[in-house]
Amino acid sequence: MDTDSAMIDFAVKWRHWDGGPDEDIFVEFGIPAYQFFFRLRRLLSTHRWHQLTPHLITQLTDICERRLHVPQTRAG
């Protein structure tokens, strides 16, 4: 499994717990959590992950934004 797929799988597995512990991310991928969520957010914006439902992509993107402390702006 390539690293990108492993990151997506990890995020999906840990989505109910806000993306997983920083320590587990570092052990699994060898990068700090901030880099993990920055890269994950970029991965989720590509069409490669079309097998994920739109709801799941939104859920994972929201987790990335929270973990990166990015203000969320939603039209409404």
N, C-alpha and C positions, 0 to 999 in steps of 0.2 A: 504494500500500500504506500502510495506517495505521501509526502508530508502534508500537502494541501488536503487530501482526503482524510488523513488522520486528524487534522485540526477540525474539520467539519464534524467528523464522527465524535470527537471529544466534546465539542460544543453542544451537539445534539444530546449526548448522554447527560451532560451537566446543566442543561438549560433550566431545569426546575430549581436549581440551586445557584442561580445567577452566574453561571459559566464555569464554576469550579474553583477550587482553592489555588491561590498563587503558587504554592509549593508544588502541587501536583502538575501544574502547567510547566513549571521550570524543570521538574524531573522528567516529564514526558517529552518536552520539546527543546529543552536547553535554552530557553529564552524567557525574559521577564514577562509577567502577565500583560503589561502595557503593550509590548511588541506583539504578543499573541493576539490580543483583541484588535489592535490596529490592522494586523495582517488578515485576521478573520473578517473584519468589516470589509476590507478590500475584496477578499474572495467572494463574499456574499453578493457583491455588486456585479459579478460576472455572470454570464449566461451558462457557464459550465455546470452550475448547480441546479439546473432545471428540474431535477428529480425531487428537490425539496418543495414542499407546498409554499405558496405565497405567505401563509400564516406563519409557518416555521421560519422562513427567511426574515420576516418582520420581527418575530420574537427574538431571533439570534442577533439581528441588527440592533434592536433595542438594548439587549444585554451589552453588546459592544459599546454602545454610546454611554450607557451607565458606567461601565467599567473604565471607560476613557474620560469620563466626566464631560461629555459633549452635551451642551444644551439641546434638548429636543424641541423642534418646531414643527407643529402639526397644523395643517390648515383646518379650520373649523368654525 
